[in-house]
């Protein structure tokens, strides 16, 4: 059974524990969410935007305290936690400003005297959220969903319960009415029942591919619209004409962001043979130079992994990859003592088919392989089951434009780290999920595109 608790990953100490919701509480939340929707769906764009703008202000005011909460619950370095809160403020302001243009009814030409398409809200949406970006993942979905007029039921990760409560409190203080955003500490069985409930009109999940399959099966049997943002094993492709110093610096940052626990972190480094040695040396130096320690210390660049079981899984993947023939260049040893720390690690000569070549390594472990030609690079990039993001490094725009259509990913970034941006759609293909968040595509994920014909 799921247990909601804060276990400080820097010390391993239990901080707080919460009980799973009772059946009466779940039913009350469903009833409140549906009733709140009956009024909230009629709010004007201006009213919704006013609340999102207020939420943005609160997020910025509390960025430091919210960052400290993230550090305590899942080990995110303090500076990164503040940045996450500020990014949440950005997405709130973005949809407050641009949401109306994405949702305003559109006139369409037809044989009718007048025809148009409306974008009406669906109703309560169950959001099943992960621990690695405990605020951003919710606001990435929540800001557009709220702007569209939907209500939200939040099932957050069991190890970030205080973040979930802080989100619910903040949005209430921003002026969203009771019932519009509710946190529920649900068991998996309860979550399955909530998905099937007729008052719930949509489901979104950010998490593992395994969890995505289970939720998709339940949502599909209930005929509920669904957005899945799942894992990734993003390739970071470096050609011989790339700016190597920039690629090394960005590559280390892309691999170590959020302690390496990001679905869009660079994970597989595919480097052209002629520059592989230089790139490898630079990456090792850049990875080793990142200071590991207490995430509440301002000087810390890498904190602990979020849970002990995650560290054990990551280390086993490293060991299995080494057993398959890879070479360990730095890191790769479990750090003994308090907390769930794992050092920045670089593996080279990673064999095809090994865990580091095909699986998602959720921690600061970089896997290096070399290629000869463009065809080799594309083949290696696509040989994983995942397809979330890809980063392509070259000074040739012609090459980049030639390869972008060939790479199986929801996003391709050229000479830049893969990242999410409210102005652009976000999501993946293959085992990385389906559907899109953010931008026009994201705000329309949970609306009824209603055709209107008037003669």
MIVO-361286 format. One record per residue (C-alpha): residue in three letters; x, y, z. Coordinates in steps of 0.1 Angstrom, whole numbers, padded with zeros to 4 digits, always signed. Layout:
N
ALAXYZ...
END
This chain:
455
UNK+0000+0000+0000UNK+0012+0035-0009UNK+0025+0055+0021UNK+0028+0092+0018UNK+0058+0105+0037UNK+0087+0129+0035UNK+0120+0110+0039UNK+0148+0135+0036UNK+0171+0121+0009UNK+0201+0139+0022UNK+0199+0123+0056UNK+0175+0093+0052UNK+0155+0106+0081UNK+0117+0105+0083UNK+0103+0141+0085UNK+0065+0136+0082UNK+0039+0110+0073UNK+0004+0114+0060UNK-0026+0089+0059UNK-0041+0078+0026UNK-0075+0093+0020UNK-0106+0075+0032UNK-0134+0064+0009UNK-0157+0092+0022UNK-0130+0118+0016UNK-0125+0106-0020UNK-0162+0107-0027UNK-0165+0142-0012UNK-0136+0154-0033UNK-0152+0140-0065UNK-0185+0157-0055UNK-0168+0190-0048UNK-0148+0189-0080UNK-0178+0183-0101UNK-0199+0210-0083UNK-0171+0235-0085UNK-0168+0228-0123UNK-0205+0237-0128UNK-0197+0273-0118UNK-0160+0276-0127UNK-0166+0266-0164UNK-0188+0298-0167UNK-0161+0321-0155UNK-0147+0346-0180UNK-0112+0344-0194UNK-0104+0375-0174UNK-0115+0360-0141UNK-0094+0329-0147UNK-0064+0349-0158UNK-0067+0371-0127UNK-0063+0340-0105UNK-0034+0326-0125UNK-0016+0360-0123UNK-0021+0360-0085UNK-0007+0325-0083UNK+0023+0336-0103UNK+0029+0364-0077UNK+0027+0340-0048UNK+0051+0315-0065UNK+0077+0343-0070UNK+0073+0356-0034UNK+0077+0321-0020UNK+0104+0308-0044UNK+0130+0304-0017UNK+0107+0286+0008UNK+0093+0264-0019UNK+0128+0256-0031UNK+0137+0245+0004UNK+0107+0223+0006UNK+0117+0206-0027UNK+0152+0201-0013UNK+0138+0185+0018UNK+0114+0162+0001UNK+0133+0151-0031UNK+0169+0165-0028UNK+0168+0192-0055UNK+0196+0218-0050UNK+0182+0250-0036UNK+0190+0272-0066UNK+0172+0247-0089UNK+0142+0247-0066UNK+0139+0284-0067UNK+0142+0284-0105UNK+0114+0258-0106UNK+0091+0279-0086UNK+0099+0309-0108UNK+0093+0288-0140UNK+0058+0279-0126UNK+0051+0316-0122UNK+0061+0321-0159UNK+0037+0294-0171UNK+0009+0309-0151UNK+0015+0343-0166UNK+0019+0329-0200UNK-0015+0312-0201UNK-0032+0341-0183UNK-0020+0362-0213UNK-0022+0339-0242UNK-0048+0314-0231UNK-0078+0334-0244UNK-0064+0335-0280UNK-0060+0297-0280UNK-0095+0292-0267UNK-0116+0319-0284UNK-0141+0304-0308UNK-0128+0302-0344UNK-0150+0310-0374UNK-0147+0284-0401UNK-0158+0284-0437UNK-0186+0259-0446UNK-0219+0258-0464UNK-0236+0271-0433UNK-0247+0307-0428UNK-0222+0307-0400UNK-0199+0279-0386UNK-0174+0279-0359UNK-0154+0258-0335UNK-0157+0264-0297UNK-0132+0251-0272UNK-0152+0243-0241UNK-0138+0227-0209UNK-0144+0190-0202UNK-0146+0189-0164UNK-0126+0175-0135UNK-0092+0161-0146UNK-0072+0136-0125UNK-0035+0146-0125UNK-0011+0119-0115UNK+0022+0137-0109UNK+0058+0126-0102UNK+0083+0137-0076UNK+0112+0149-0097UNK+0097+0183-0106UNK+0070+0184-0079UNK+0058+0219-0087UNK+0066+0223-0124UNK+0049+0191-0135UNK+0017+0201-0119UNK+0017+0237-0131UNK+0028+0226-0166UNK-0005+0208-0169UNK-0025+0229-0144UNK-0020+0264-0157UNK-0035+0257-0191UNK-0061+0233-0177UNK-0073+0260-0153UNK-0073+0286-0179UNK-0095+0264-0201UNK-0120+0261-0172UNK-0114+0226-0160UNK-0110+0216-0123UNK-0082+0194-0110UNK-0079+0164-0087UNK-0042+0159-0078UNK-0026+0126-0069UNK+0010+0135-0063UNK+0040+0112-0057UNK+0040+0095-0023UNK+0074+0110-0014UNK+0065+0147-0021UNK+0033+0151+0000UNK+0041+0185+0015UNK+0047+0199-0020UNK+0013+0187-0030UNK-0003+0204+0000UNK+0016+0236-0007UNK+0003+0236-0043UNK-0033+0232-0031UNK-0029+0259-0005UNK-0012+0284-0029UNK-0038+0281-0056UNK-0066+0285-0030UNK-0049+0317-0017UNK-0046+0329-0053UNK-0084+0330-0054UNK-0094+0297-0071UNK-0127+0286-0054UNK-0129+0256-0031UNK-0131+0224-0051UNK-0113+0237-0082UNK-0079+0223-0072UNK-0078+0194-0046UNK-0050+0172-0034UNK-0058+0136-0026UNK-0034+0111-0010UNK-0047+0082-0031UNK-0037+0045-0032UNK-0032+0030-0066UNK-0066+0012-0063UNK-0083+0044-0053UNK-0067+0062-0083UNK-0080+0035-0106UNK-0115+0040-0092UNK-0113+0078-0096UNK-0102+0074-0133UNK-0133+0052-0139UNK-0157+0076-0120UNK-0181+0093-0144UNK-0175+0128-0129UNK-0138+0126-0140UNK-0135+0137-0176UNK-0098+0134-0183UNK-0065+0120-0170UNK-0029+0132-0173UNK+0001+0113-0160UNK+0038+0122-0159UNK+0059+0092-0148UNK+0073+0059-0158UNK+0064+0040-0189UNK+0051+0011-0167UNK+0028+0035-0148UNK+0017+0050-0181UNK+0006+0016-0195UNK-0015+0009-0164UNK-0032+0043-0164UNK-0037+0041-0202UNK-0054+0008-0198UNK-0078+0021-0172UNK-0085+0054-0189UNK-0090+0036-0222UNK-0116+0012-0207UNK-0133+0042-0193UNK-0131+0062-0226UNK-0113+0091-0209UNK-0090+0115-0229UNK-0054+0110-0217UNK-0020+0127-0219UNK+0010+0107-0210UNK+0045+0122-0205UNK+0067+0092-0197UNK+0104+0084-0195UNK+0132+0093-0219UNK+0167+0082-0229UNK+0176+0113-0248UNK+0205+0113-0272UNK+0230+0141-0272UNK+0246+0139-0307UNK+0280+0157-0312UNK+0294+0160-0347UNK+0331+0169-0354UNK+0322+0204-0365UNK+0305+0213-0332UNK+0317+0238-0307UNK+0332+0212-0284UNK+0337+0234-0254UNK+0301+0246-0255UNK+0289+0210-0261UNK+0309+0197-0231UNK+0296+0225-0208UNK+0260+0221-0218UNK+0263+0183-0219UNK+0274+0181-0183UNK+0247+0205-0172UNK+0221+0186-0192UNK+0232+0153-0177UNK+0233+0166-0141UNK+0202+0188-0139UNK+0180+0179-0111UNK+0206+0155-0099UNK+0203+0137-0132UNK+0167+0129-0125UNK+0149+0144-0154UNK+0131+0127-0183UNK+0146+0152-0208UNK+0181+0151-0193UNK+0208+0142-0219UNK+0216+0105-0212UNK+0232+0089-0242UNK+0262+0109-0256UNK+0268+0099-0292UNK+0300+0115-0304UNK+0317+0114-0338UNK+0349+0093-0337UNK+0373+0121-0347UNK+0364+0143-0316UNK+0354+0116-0292UNK+0385+0116-0271UNK+0386+0153-0266UNK+0349+0154-0258UNK+0352+0125-0234UNK+0380+0142-0215UNK+0362+0174-0212UNK+0329+0158-0201UNK+0347+0138-0173UNK+0364+0170-0160UNK+0331+0189-0161UNK+0312+0161-0143UNK+0338+0157-0116UNK+0339+0194-0109UNK+0303+0196-0099UNK+0301+0199-0061UNK+0279+0173-0044UNK+0264+0179-0010UNK+0235+0191+0011UNK+0208+0205-0013UNK+0201+0233+0011UNK+0237+0245+0008UNK+0238+0273-0019UNK+0271+0259-0032UNK+0257+0225-0039UNK+0254+0216-0076UNK+0243+0180-0071UNK+0222+0167-0043UNK+0212+0131-0034UNK+0189+0109-0055UNK+0153+0110-0042UNK+0151+0075-0028UNK+0173+0047-0018UNK+0156+0022-0042UNK+0163+0046-0070UNK+0200+0047-0062UNK+0201+0009-0060UNK+0185+0006-0094UNK+0208+0032-0110UNK+0239+0015-0096UNK+0227-0019-0108UNK+0223-0005-0143UNK+0258+0009-0142UNK+0272-0024-0130UNK+0253-0044-0157UNK+0266-0020-0183UNK+0302-0024-0171UNK+0297-0062-0171UNK+0286-0059-0207UNK+0319-0043-0216UNK+0317-0006-0210UNK+0346+0013-0194UNK+0343+0034-0162UNK+0360+0068-0165UNK+0348+0084-0133UNK+0323+0079-0105UNK+0303+0046-0105UNK+0308+0039-0068UNK+0280+0041-0042UNK+0288+0068-0016UNK+0286+0054+0019UNK+0271+0073+0048UNK+0239+0093+0053UNK+0216+0100+0024UNK+0212+0086-0011UNK+0241+0102-0030UNK+0255+0089-0062UNK+0285+0106-0079UNK+0286+0120-0114UNK+0296+0091-0135UNK+0309+0087-0171UNK+0308+0054-0190UNK+0326+0050-0223UNK+0326+0023-0250UNK+0290+0015-0240UNK+0279-0016-0259UNK+0247-0016-0280UNK+0220-0034-0261UNK+0234-0027-0226UNK+0212-0010-0200UNK+0230+0024-0205UNK+0224+0022-0243UNK+0187+0014-0242UNK+0172+0021-0208UNK+0165+0053-0189UNK+0193+0060-0163UNK+0176+0083-0138UNK+0207+0098-0121UNK+0240+0116-0130UNK+0254+0089-0153UNK+0265+0097-0189UNK+0269+0069-0214UNK+0292+0076-0243UNK+0293+0059-0277UNK+0310+0068-0309UNK+0298+0069-0345UNK+0313+0074-0379UNK+0286+0087-0402UNK+0253+0106-0400UNK+0235+0074-0407UNK+0252+0058-0378UNK+0243+0087-0355UNK+0206+0086-0365UNK+0204+0048-0361UNK+0220+0049-0326UNK+0197+0078-0316UNK+0166+0059-0326UNK+0175+0024-0313UNK+0159+0030-0279UNK+0122+0025-0272UNK+0120+0061-0259UNK+0114+0092-0280UNK+0111+0123-0258UNK+0139+0147-0267UNK+0172+0149-0286UNK+0200+0174-0287UNK+0220+0179-0319UNK+0254+0196-0320UNK+0268+0209-0353UNK+0279+0241-0370UNK+0261+0230-0402UNK+0225+0242-0403UNK+0221+0222-0435UNK+0230+0190-0417UNK+0207+0198-0388UNK+0177+0204-0411UNK+0185+0172-0429UNK+0186+0151-0397UNK+0158+0166-0377UNK+0130+0147-0396UNK+0149+0114-0391UNK+0152+0116-0353UNK+0123+0099-0335UNK+0116+0124-0307UNK+0090+0148-0296UNK+0115+0176-0297UNK+0149+0182-0313UNK+0171+0210-0300UNK+0201+0222-0321UNK+0231+0234-0302UNK+0211+0237-0270UNK+0199+0216-0241UNK+0165+0201-0243UNK+0140+0220-0221UNK+0103+0227-0218UNK+0090+0262-0227UNK+0054+0274-0222UNK+0055+0288-0258UNK+0062+0254-0274UNK+0044+0220-0272UNK+0060+0194-0250UNK+0057+0156-0252UNK+0071+0125-0267UNK+0066+0095-0290UNK+0070+0057-0287UNK+0074+0047-0250UNK+0078+0083-0240UNK+0040+0087-0243UNK+0015+0107-0263UNK-0004+0139-0263UNK+0011+0174-0257UNK+0014+0199-0229UNK+0020+0236-0231UNK+0014+0261-0259UNK-0017+0259-0281UNK-0016+0221-0282UNK-0014+0217-0245UNK-0043+0240-0236UNK-0065+0221-0260UNK-0057+0187-0246UNK-0087+0188-0222UNK-0113+0207-0241UNK-0142+0198-0263UNK-0136+0211-0299UNK-0173+0217-0305UNK-0185+0223-0340UNK-0213+0249-0343UNK-0234+0251-0375UNK-0259+0280-0379UNK-0282+0283-0409
END
